[in-house]
Amino acid sequence: MPPGNPQERPALESGLAELGLAPDALMLDRLLAYLSLLRRWGRTYNLVAPGEFDHLLVRHLLDSLSIHAHRGDGPLLDVGTGAGFPGLPLAVMRPDEPVVLLDSAGKKVRFLRHVVRELGLERVEPVHERVERFSPGTDFSTITSRAFSSLADFAGSVRHLARPETRLLAMKGQSPDKELAALPDWVRVISVEPLAVPGLDARRHLAILAATPET
């Protein structure tokens, strides 16, 4: 596992504590190594916008982990995972649970496979596929997304994967009132939760959705 930047460790520990998370030493090492790999390969694989490299810890890693309390037990699918957000940080904090990182960009999936090997995340599987064509042999208890332009698009893309007990967790900035009103009838809104991201002075929300029982 590549070494992380030790100067980031106090800020990471402080941010995780604010989120109510108590990682062990291996989890901290993995998160710091992940940040190092992102900075090393980010421009080559076009993983994040150029201006974001100085803000990976807060805007991406801690932002991803701000939904940790809303994740249920069981397999997790992260749709449109890109550089691995929010699925990979969530996987680091729950290494016992299976996680699938799904993206249609092959080079990003190749990067994630490298990260998974380097960090020793045995239960994480990066998959190169469009979500509409994805047909796994398992059910997911949680499906996350940080990338879709609208809640309706997100829900529609995962409809074939969503059981009534599956929670759909969609990360948003402002409270998505108009998007909620545009959801199809088969989607029920469980709640919209405000998120507090340590060090981030911006509004963040999590829409928690599910399929109706008759879907």
C-alpha positions in Angstrom: 0.0 0.0 0.0 1.5 3.4 -1.0 2.2 5.8 1.9 -0.2 8.6 2.4 0.7 12.2 3.3 1.2 12.2 7.1 0.5 15.9 7.2 -3.1 15.1 6.2 -3.7 12.6 9.0 -4.7 15.1 11.7 -7.3 16.8 9.4 -8.6 13.4 8.3 -8.9 12.2 11.9 -10.6 15.4 13.0 -13.1 15.3 10.1 -14.0 11.7 10.7 -14.5 12.4 14.4 -16.9 15.2 13.5 -18.8 12.7 11.4 -19.0 10.4 14.3 -16.7 7.8 12.8 -13.9 6.0 14.7 -11.7 4.3 12.1 -8.9 2.0 13.1 -5.3 2.6 12.0 -5.7 0.5 8.8 -8.7 2.4 7.7 -6.9 5.7 8.1 -3.9 4.4 6.2 -6.1 3.2 3.4 -8.0 6.5 3.1 -4.7 8.5 3.1 -3.2 6.1 0.5 -6.3 6.5 -1.7 -5.8 10.3 -1.6 -2.2 9.8 -2.7 -3.2 7.5 -5.6 -5.8 10.1 -6.7 -3.2 12.8 -6.8 -0.7 10.5 -8.5 -3.0 9.3 -11.3 -5.8 11.9 -11.3 -4.7 13.9 -14.3 -3.7 10.8 -16.3 -7.1 9.2 -15.8 -9.1 12.5 -15.8 -10.5 11.5 -12.4 -11.4 15.0 -11.0 -11.4 18.5 -12.3 -7.9 20.2 -12.2 -8.9 22.7 -9.5 -10.1 19.9 -7.2 -6.8 18.3 -6.3 -6.2 20.6 -3.3 -9.7 19.9 -2.0 -9.9 16.1 -2.2 -10.0 15.5 1.5 -13.0 17.7 2.2 -15.0 18.0 -1.0 -14.7 14.4 -2.0 -13.6 12.0 0.8 -15.3 13.6 3.8 -18.3 14.5 1.6 -18.6 10.9 0.6 -18.4 9.7 4.2 -21.1 12.2 5.3 -23.7 9.6 4.2 -22.1 6.7 6.1 -24.8 6.8 8.9 -27.5 6.3 6.2 -25.9 3.2 4.7 -27.6 0.0 5.6 -26.1 -3.4 6.1 -25.5 -5.6 3.1 -24.2 -5.2 -0.5 -23.8 -1.7 -1.8 -23.7 -0.5 -5.5 -22.2 2.9 -6.3 -23.5 4.0 -9.7 -21.4 6.3 -11.9 -18.7 6.1 -9.3 -16.0 7.9 -11.4 -13.0 8.2 -9.1 -14.7 6.1 -6.5 -17.0 8.6 -4.7 -18.8 7.9 -2.5 -18.5 4.1 -2.8 -14.8 3.5 -2.1 -14.5 5.6 1.1 -17.7 3.8 2.3 -16.1 0.5 1.5 -13.0 1.4 3.5 -15.1 2.1 6.5 -17.0 -1.2 6.1 -14.5 -3.7 4.7 -16.8 -6.6 5.7 -19.5 -5.6 3.3 -19.4 -6.2 -0.5 -19.3 -3.1 -2.7 -19.6 -2.8 -6.4 -18.1 0.4 -8.1 -19.9 0.8 -11.4 -18.9 3.2 -14.2 -19.1 3.3 -18.0 -15.6 4.9 -18.3 -13.0 2.1 -18.8 -10.0 4.1 -17.7 -11.7 5.1 -14.4 -12.5 1.5 -13.7 -8.9 0.5 -14.5 -7.8 3.1 -11.9 -10.2 1.7 -9.4 -9.0 -1.8 -9.9 -5.5 -0.6 -9.2 -6.6 1.2 -6.0 -8.5 -1.9 -4.8 -5.4 -4.0 -5.3 -3.1 -1.5 -3.6 -5.4 -1.0 -0.6 -6.2 -4.7 -0.2 -10.0 -4.2 -0.4 -11.0 -7.8 -1.0 -14.7 -7.2 -1.1 -14.7 -4.3 -3.5 -15.4 -5.0 -7.2 -15.0 -2.3 -9.8 -17.2 -3.0 -12.9 -17.0 -1.4 -16.3 -20.6 -1.3 -17.6 -23.5 1.1 -18.2 -25.9 0.9 -15.3 -28.8 0.2 -17.7 -27.1 -3.0 -18.9 -25.8 -4.1 -15.6 -27.2 -7.4 -14.5 -25.6 -8.7 -11.4 -26.2 -12.0 -9.7 -27.0 -10.4 -6.4 -29.5 -7.9 -4.8 -28.2 -4.7 -3.3 -29.4 -3.3 0.0 -28.1 0.2 -0.9 -27.5 2.0 -4.2 -25.7 5.3 -4.1 -25.0 8.0 -6.6 -23.2 11.3 -6.5 -23.2 11.9 -10.3 -26.7 11.9 -11.8 -28.1 15.2 -13.0 -31.6 14.5 -11.6 -33.3 12.1 -9.2 -35.6 10.9 -11.9 -32.7 9.9 -14.1 -31.0 8.1 -11.2 -34.1 6.2 -10.2 -34.9 5.3 -13.8 -31.5 4.0 -14.4 -31.5 1.6 -11.4 -35.2 0.6 -11.5 -34.3 -2.9 -12.6 -32.0 -3.3 -9.6 -34.2 -1.7 -6.9 -36.2 -4.0 -4.7 -38.7 -2.5 -2.3 -36.2 -2.9 0.5 -33.4 -1.3 -1.4 -32.5 2.2 -0.3 -31.5 4.6 -3.1 -29.2 7.3 -1.7 -28.7 10.3 -4.0 -26.3 13.0 -2.9 -27.3 16.6 -3.8 -26.3 20.2 -3.1 -29.4 22.3 -2.4 -32.5 20.5 -1.3 -33.9 19.0 -4.5 -37.5 20.0 -4.2 -38.2 20.3 -7.9 -36.5 17.0 -8.6 -38.6 15.3 -5.9 -41.8 16.6 -7.5 -40.7 15.2 -10.9 -40.1 11.6 -9.6 -42.3 8.8 -11.2 -45.1 7.2 -9.2 -43.1 4.0 -8.6 -40.6 5.9 -6.4 -41.4 6.8 -2.8 -39.4 9.4 -0.9 -38.4 8.2 2.5 -36.7 11.5 3.5 -34.3 14.3 2.5 -31.5 14.7 5.1 -29.2 17.7 5.4 -25.6 16.7 5.5 -22.8 18.5 7.4 -19.4 18.0 5.8 -16.5 19.1 8.1 -14.6 22.0 6.6 -17.2 22.5 3.8 -19.1 25.7 3.7 -21.8 24.6 1.3 -25.2 23.1 1.5 -25.4 19.3 1.0 -28.4 17.0 1.1 -29.1 13.3 0.8 -32.4 12.1 -0.9 -33.3 8.7 0.4 -35.7 6.9 -2.0 -37.1 3.4 -2.5 -39.3 1.6 -4.9 -42.9 1.1 -4.1 -43.8 -2.5 -3.0 -45.8 -3.1 -6.2 -42.8 -2.2 -8.5 
